[in-house]
Amino acid sequence: MFPLLRTDPERAAWIDRVAADIGTLAENSRAELDAANRENRFPREIYAELGRRGYLSPLVPKQWGGLGGGVAEYVVISEEIGRHGMVTGQVAIQGQRWLLDWGTDEQKERWLRGIAAGELVFSESISEKNAGSSFKTMQATATRDGADWILDGHKTHVNMGADCDVTLFYGYAPEGLTSVLVDTSLPGVTAKVTDAIGSRLIRTADVHFDRVRVRDADLLGPAGGGMQTFLSTFNVSRLGNASELIGFGRRALELALRYAQQRQVGDNMVTDFQGIQWMVADAWTALHAASLARDLAAVVYDQGQDAALHTTAAKQLAITAAESASRTAYSMTGGHSLYFDQPYTDIDNDIKVLKVAGGSSEIMRNYIARRILKDSGHEGVN
């Protein structure tokens, strides 16, 4: 949609080119994408092709092999990836942001260019069985051993954990929460693929670290600086999640409209009925509102302003919009959508995943409420 971003004619033309290119790649890759989704398999060659075209690295400067864009370019690519049911580069882009913000020259040389090109796969090993949005119960540890560190821990919900070349490990050192870049070919790193309901093209895994020895130079940021590294990326990645959710909603609604406008019921088509038309109007309006909020957040971020409230509101609206579009798609298509050879259940499951990933809907609402209640003007209400 991109209602605000399209107000710049040059950017609007770029959006059209990107949308057409990703759409063509998705159409030509549909059989492999569908097979990989059913088989819970990472389609690495398609992922690499996205890297070759610059779609995995919108935020990376050209000197490091990236597209050299800003958050506006990032959200366009993310939405089109979601709209066409493609394998996402969301985790890679988050890793690139970490490296750009915190990485040493050595770390950038070793990892950034390859991740940007899709030649290396990045993952983040953060969540544990009993440690999600709160780190208080995290059990993973990083212990000094001379000039090295020994890492121990069991991580879960790691997208591409069994497919990655490098992962960002979070654990507690004596100094506090610490983040470490780990070459997954090192002894002691093992992964077991898990069977999630959605985001199956970037399949999840449990990743185990058993006395993994890394260098001091592999720390991302200072020892004890893990909370700072963690928080530095999430206002940006939240917009990627919001954009993919908008893309999922657009895909569900468009596929359903194509079917319903051709599906005859008596002397009418499904879309002739007022009740259906109201649902379509509500779903479109929700997607449009989420797009406006997301576009505004992207512009605010690219202007260097505080975008935290904008990004949070954008994701919350995107969750609502995607869910509305998915419900409407099921209502319009009826029994046609209730089979696994149709995409509607996969889209709905992908929405469920992103409703939780990167901060759940409840966390979004908590943050928005705190901002309103702490501000004397109630964030513009007064």
FITI-477006 format. One line per 3 residues: number of its first residue (from 1); their letters; for each residue y, z, x of C-alpha. Coordinates in nm, 2 decimals, m for minus. Last residue first. Layout:
BEGIN
NUM) a) Y Z X ~ ...
//
This chain:
BEGIN
382) nvg) 1.65 2.57 m0.47 ~ 1.33 2.36 m0.47 ~ 1.42 2.21 m0.13
379) ehg) 1.17 2.39 0.09 ~ 1.19 2.72 m0.11 ~ 1.56 2.75 m0.02
376) sdk) 1.51 3.09 0.15 ~ 1.19 2.95 0.31 ~ 0.90 3.19 0.35
373) lir) 0.76 3.12 0.00 ~ 0.77 2.74 0.03 ~ 0.62 2.73 0.38
370) rai) 0.34 2.97 0.27 ~ 0.26 2.77 m0.04 ~ 0.23 2.44 0.16
367) ynr) 0.00 2.61 0.42 ~ m0.22 2.76 0.15 ~ m0.24 2.43 m0.03
364) mie) m0.35 2.24 0.28 ~ m0.61 2.51 0.36 ~ m0.75 2.48 0.00
361) ssg) m0.77 2.10 0.04 ~ m0.97 2.14 0.35 ~ m0.84 2.11 0.71
358) gav) m0.94 1.83 0.95 ~ m1.26 1.76 0.75 ~ m1.30 1.91 0.41
355) klv) m1.15 1.65 0.17 ~ m1.25 1.40 0.44 ~ m1.62 1.46 0.38
352) kid) m1.59 1.45 0.00 ~ m1.40 1.12 0.02 ~ m1.68 0.97 0.23
349) ndi) m1.93 1.09 m0.04 ~ m1.73 0.91 m0.31 ~ m1.72 0.59 m0.11
346) dty) m2.09 0.60 m0.04 ~ m2.15 0.66 m0.42 ~ m1.94 0.36 m0.51
343) pqd) m2.08 0.11 m0.27 ~ m2.35 m0.05 m0.49 ~ m2.71 m0.08 m0.36
340) fyl) m2.74 0.29 m0.40 ~ m2.73 0.27 m0.78 ~ m2.51 0.44 m1.03
337) shg) m2.21 0.20 m1.02 ~ m2.35 m0.05 m1.27 ~ m2.43 0.23 m1.51
334) gtm) m2.06 0.27 m1.60 ~ m1.82 0.04 m1.41 ~ m1.49 0.15 m1.55
331) sya) m1.57 0.52 m1.56 ~ m1.72 0.52 m1.21 ~ m1.41 0.35 m1.07
328) trs) m1.19 0.60 m1.25 ~ m1.36 0.89 m1.09 ~ m1.33 0.73 m0.75
325) ase) m0.96 0.65 m0.80 ~ m0.89 1.01 m0.91 ~ m1.08 1.15 m0.61
322) aat) m0.88 0.93 m0.38 ~ m0.55 1.03 m0.53 ~ m0.61 1.40 m0.52
319) ial) m0.73 1.39 m0.16 ~ m0.43 1.17 m0.07 ~ m0.19 1.41 m0.23
316) qka) m0.33 1.70 m0.02 ~ m0.32 1.48 0.29 ~ 0.04 1.38 0.24
313) att) 0.15 1.74 0.16 ~ 0.01 1.85 0.49 ~ 0.17 1.57 0.68
310) hla) 0.51 1.63 0.53 ~ 0.49 2.01 0.59 ~ 0.40 1.96 0.95
307) adq) 0.65 1.68 1.02 ~ 0.90 1.85 1.24 ~ 1.12 1.57 1.37
304) gqd) 1.06 1.33 1.65 ~ 1.16 1.02 1.46 ~ 0.80 0.89 1.48
301) yvv) 0.69 1.21 1.29 ~ 0.95 1.17 1.02 ~ 0.85 0.80 0.97
298) aal) 0.48 0.89 0.95 ~ 0.55 1.18 0.71 ~ 0.75 0.94 0.49
295) dra) 0.47 0.69 0.49 ~ 0.22 0.95 0.39 ~ 0.43 1.08 0.10
292) lsa) 0.49 0.73 m0.03 ~ 0.12 0.64 0.01 ~ 0.02 0.96 m0.18
289) ahl) 0.25 0.87 m0.46 ~ 0.12 0.51 m0.48 ~ m0.24 0.63 m0.48
286) atw) m0.16 0.88 m0.76 ~ 0.02 0.61 m0.96 ~ m0.27 0.37 m0.92
283) ada) m0.52 0.62 m1.04 ~ m0.30 0.72 m1.34 ~ m0.24 0.36 m1.44
280) vmw) m0.61 0.27 m1.41 ~ m0.70 0.57 m1.62 ~ m0.45 0.47 m1.88
277) qig) m0.59 0.12 m1.89 ~ m0.94 0.25 m1.94 ~ m0.83 0.45 m2.25
274) qfd) m0.63 0.15 m2.38 ~ m0.93 m0.08 m2.38 ~ m0.88 m0.43 m2.25
271) tvm) m1.00 m0.34 m1.91 ~ m1.37 m0.33 m2.03 ~ m1.33 m0.69 m2.15
268) ndg) m1.32 m0.76 m2.52 ~ m1.51 m0.94 m2.80 ~ m1.81 m0.71 m2.77
265) vqr) m1.79 m0.54 m2.43 ~ m1.75 m0.81 m2.16 ~ m1.75 m0.72 m1.79
262) qqa) m1.53 m0.96 m1.60 ~ m1.22 m0.74 m1.57 ~ m1.45 m0.44 m1.52
259) yrl) m1.61 m0.58 m1.21 ~ m1.30 m0.68 m1.02 ~ m1.13 m0.36 m1.13
256) ale) m1.42 m0.15 m1.00 ~ m1.40 m0.31 m0.66 ~ m1.03 m0.26 m0.65
253) lar) m1.04 0.10 m0.76 ~ m1.31 0.21 m0.51 ~ m1.15 0.03 m0.22
250) rgf) m0.80 0.16 m0.30 ~ m0.93 0.52 m0.32 ~ m1.12 0.48 0.01
247) gil) m0.80 0.34 0.17 ~ m0.60 0.63 0.04 ~ m0.86 0.87 0.19
244) esa) m0.84 0.68 0.52 ~ m0.47 0.73 0.52 ~ m0.48 1.10 0.45
241) ngl) m0.74 1.14 0.73 ~ m0.52 0.95 0.97 ~ m0.22 1.16 0.86
238) rsv) m0.41 1.48 0.93 ~ m0.48 1.33 1.28 ~ m0.11 1.35 1.36
235) nft) m0.04 1.70 1.24 ~ m0.37 1.80 1.40 ~ m0.32 1.70 1.76
232) slf) m0.12 1.98 1.91 ~ m0.30 2.25 1.72 ~ m0.62 2.23 1.93
229) tqm) m0.44 2.20 2.27 ~ m0.23 2.51 2.19 ~ m0.53 2.71 2.06
226) ggg) m0.73 2.62 2.37 ~ m0.47 2.75 2.62 ~ m0.68 3.03 2.76
223) apg) m0.77 2.84 3.07 ~ m0.49 2.58 3.11 ~ m0.49 2.24 2.96
220) lld) m0.80 2.03 2.93 ~ m1.04 2.19 3.17 ~ m1.24 1.93 3.37
217) adr) m1.05 2.00 3.70 ~ m1.22 2.34 3.71 ~ m1.54 2.16 3.74
214) vrv) m1.83 2.16 3.50 ~ m2.17 2.33 3.49 ~ m2.36 2.33 3.16
211) rdf) m2.55 2.65 3.12 ~ m2.71 2.54 2.79 ~ m2.46 2.34 2.58
208) hvd) m2.62 2.23 2.25 ~ m2.48 1.96 2.02 ~ m2.57 1.95 1.65
205) atr) m2.50 1.59 1.53 ~ m2.29 1.39 1.29 ~ m2.29 1.02 1.22
202) ilr) m1.98 0.81 1.28 ~ m2.11 0.54 1.05 ~ m2.25 0.82 0.83
199) sgi) m1.90 0.94 0.73 ~ m2.08 1.08 0.42 ~ m2.38 1.28 0.30
196) adt) m2.46 1.42 0.64 ~ m2.80 1.39 0.80 ~ m2.80 1.55 1.15
193) vka) m2.86 1.40 1.49 ~ m2.98 1.64 1.76 ~ m2.78 1.66 2.08
190) tvg) m2.85 1.80 2.43 ~ m2.61 1.89 2.71 ~ m2.78 2.11 2.98
187) pls) m2.77 1.86 3.26 ~ m2.46 1.64 3.25 ~ m2.48 1.30 3.07
184) tdv) m2.24 1.44 2.80 ~ m1.95 1.44 3.05 ~ m1.76 1.74 2.92
181) lvs) m1.38 1.78 2.88 ~ m1.30 2.15 2.84 ~ m1.09 2.34 2.60
178) tlg) m1.04 2.72 2.63 ~ m0.99 3.00 2.38 ~ m0.90 3.32 2.57
175) epa) m0.84 3.42 2.93 ~ m1.19 3.57 2.97 ~ m1.32 3.23 2.85
172) ygy) m1.40 3.15 2.49 ~ m1.52 2.81 2.39 ~ m1.41 2.47 2.28
169) flt) m1.58 2.16 2.42 ~ m1.42 1.81 2.41 ~ m1.69 1.55 2.43
166) vdc) m1.75 1.26 2.66 ~ m2.00 0.97 2.65 ~ m2.07 0.99 2.28
163) dag) m2.36 0.88 2.07 ~ m2.54 1.21 1.99 ~ m2.22 1.40 1.91
160) mnv) m2.09 1.10 1.73 ~ m1.92 1.33 1.47 ~ m2.00 1.69 1.57
157) htk) m2.07 1.89 1.26 ~ m2.23 2.16 1.47 ~ m2.19 2.32 1.81
154) hgd) m2.42 2.56 1.99 ~ m2.28 2.73 2.30 ~ m2.28 2.78 2.67
151) liw) m2.05 2.64 2.94 ~ m2.05 2.74 3.31 ~ m1.73 2.69 3.49
148) dag) m1.67 2.58 3.85 ~ m1.47 2.68 4.16 ~ m1.67 3.01 4.19
145) drt) m1.86 3.05 3.86 ~ m1.61 3.11 3.58 ~ m1.75 3.15 3.23
142) ata) m1.68 2.93 2.93 ~ m1.83 3.07 2.61 ~ m1.94 2.95 2.26
139) qmt) m1.96 3.23 2.00 ~ m1.68 3.14 1.77 ~ m1.63 3.41 1.51
136) kfs) m1.25 3.44 1.54 ~ m1.20 3.06 1.56 ~ m1.12 3.01 1.19
133) sga) m1.13 2.66 1.04 ~ m1.50 2.64 1.12 ~ m1.70 2.92 1.29
130) nke) m2.03 3.04 1.15 ~ m2.25 2.75 1.21 ~ m2.02 2.62 1.49
127) sis) m1.73 2.38 1.48 ~ m1.55 2.26 1.80 ~ m1.74 1.99 1.99
124) esf) m1.51 1.70 1.98 ~ m1.64 1.34 2.03 ~ m1.54 1.05 2.25
121) vle) m1.71 0.71 2.29 ~ m1.65 0.50 2.60 ~ m1.61 0.12 2.59
118) gaa) m1.41 0.13 2.27 ~ m1.10 0.01 2.46 ~ m0.90 0.32 2.40
115) igr) m1.19 0.54 2.50 ~ m1.24 0.34 2.82 ~ m0.86 0.36 2.91
112) lwr) m0.85 0.74 2.84 ~ m1.15 0.87 3.02 ~ m1.15 0.87 3.40
109) ekq) m0.80 0.76 3.47 ~ m0.67 0.99 3.20 ~ m0.87 1.28 3.34
106) edt) m0.74 1.21 3.70 ~ m0.38 1.19 3.58 ~ m0.42 1.52 3.41
103) gwd) m0.47 1.53 3.03 ~ m0.26 1.75 2.80 ~ m0.05 1.54 2.56
100) llw) m0.19 1.19 2.64 ~ m0.55 1.33 2.67 ~ m0.53 1.52 2.35
97) rqg) m0.38 1.22 2.17 ~ m0.66 1.00 2.31 ~ m0.92 1.24 2.17
94) qia) m0.76 1.23 1.83 ~ m0.76 0.85 1.84 ~ m1.13 0.85 1.94
91) vqg) m1.21 1.08 1.65 ~ m1.03 0.85 1.39 ~ m1.18 0.53 1.52
88) tvm) m1.35 0.46 1.19 ~ m1.65 0.24 1.12 ~ m1.54 0.00 0.84
85) ghr) m1.55 0.04 0.46 ~ m1.27 m0.21 0.40 ~ m1.02 0.02 0.25
82) gie) m1.10 0.30 0.49 ~ m1.03 0.08 0.80 ~ m0.72 m0.06 0.63
79) esi) m0.59 0.30 0.57 ~ m0.65 0.40 0.93 ~ m0.49 0.08 1.07
76) vvy) m0.18 0.14 0.87 ~ m0.17 0.51 0.95 ~ m0.18 0.44 1.33
73) eav) 0.09 0.18 1.32 ~ 0.33 0.42 1.15 ~ 0.22 0.70 1.40
70) ggg) 0.35 0.50 1.69 ~ 0.25 0.18 1.87 ~ 0.16 0.10 2.23
67) lgg) m0.16 m0.09 2.13 ~ m0.36 0.07 2.41 ~ m0.48 m0.03 2.75
64) wqk) m0.34 0.26 2.95 ~ m0.02 0.08 3.05 ~ 0.00 m0.04 2.69
61) pvl) 0.07 0.31 2.57 ~ m0.19 0.48 2.35 ~ m0.10 0.55 1.99
58) psl) m0.26 0.25 1.82 ~ m0.58 0.29 2.03 ~ m0.90 0.22 1.83
55) ygr) m0.75 m0.08 1.65 ~ m0.66 m0.26 1.97 ~ m0.87 m0.58 1.91
52) rgl) m1.11 m0.50 2.19 ~ m1.15 m0.14 2.05 ~ m1.24 m0.27 1.70
49) eay) m1.50 m0.49 1.87 ~ m1.64 m0.18 2.05 ~ m1.68 m0.01 1.71
46) ier) m1.86 m0.32 1.58 ~ m2.09 m0.30 1.88 ~ m2.15 0.07 1.85
43) pfr) m2.27 0.07 1.49 ~ m2.35 0.44 1.47 ~ m2.67 0.49 1.27
40) ner) m2.74 0.70 0.96 ~ m2.99 0.44 0.84 ~ m2.82 0.36 0.51
37) naa) m2.48 0.35 0.68 ~ m2.60 0.14 0.97 ~ m2.76 m0.11 0.72
34) dle) m2.44 m0.14 0.52 ~ m2.23 m0.19 0.83 ~ m2.47 m0.45 0.97
31) ars) m2.46 m0.65 0.64 ~ m2.09 m0.61 0.61 ~ m1.99 m0.73 0.96
28) nea) m1.84 m1.07 0.86 ~ m1.66 m0.91 0.57 ~ m1.54 m0.61 0.78
25) ltg) m1.41 m0.84 1.05 ~ m1.23 m1.05 0.79 ~ m1.07 m0.74 0.63
22) ida) m0.97 m0.60 0.97 ~ m0.79 m0.93 1.05 ~ m0.63 m0.97 0.70
19) avr) m0.50 m0.61 0.70 ~ m0.37 m0.64 1.06 ~ m0.18 m0.96 0.98
16) diw) m0.04 m0.83 0.66 ~ 0.07 m0.51 0.83 ~ 0.24 m0.71 1.11
13) aar) 0.44 m0.91 0.85 ~ 0.55 m0.59 0.68 ~ 0.65 m0.45 1.02
10) epd) 0.88 m0.74 1.08 ~ 1.02 m0.72 0.72 ~ 1.10 m0.35 0.75
7) trl) 1.07 m0.22 0.39 ~ 0.69 m0.24 0.43 ~ 0.67 0.10 0.59
4) lpf) 0.81 0.26 0.27 ~ 0.56 0.12 0.02 ~ 0.26 0.12 0.26
1) m) 0.00 0.00 0.00
//
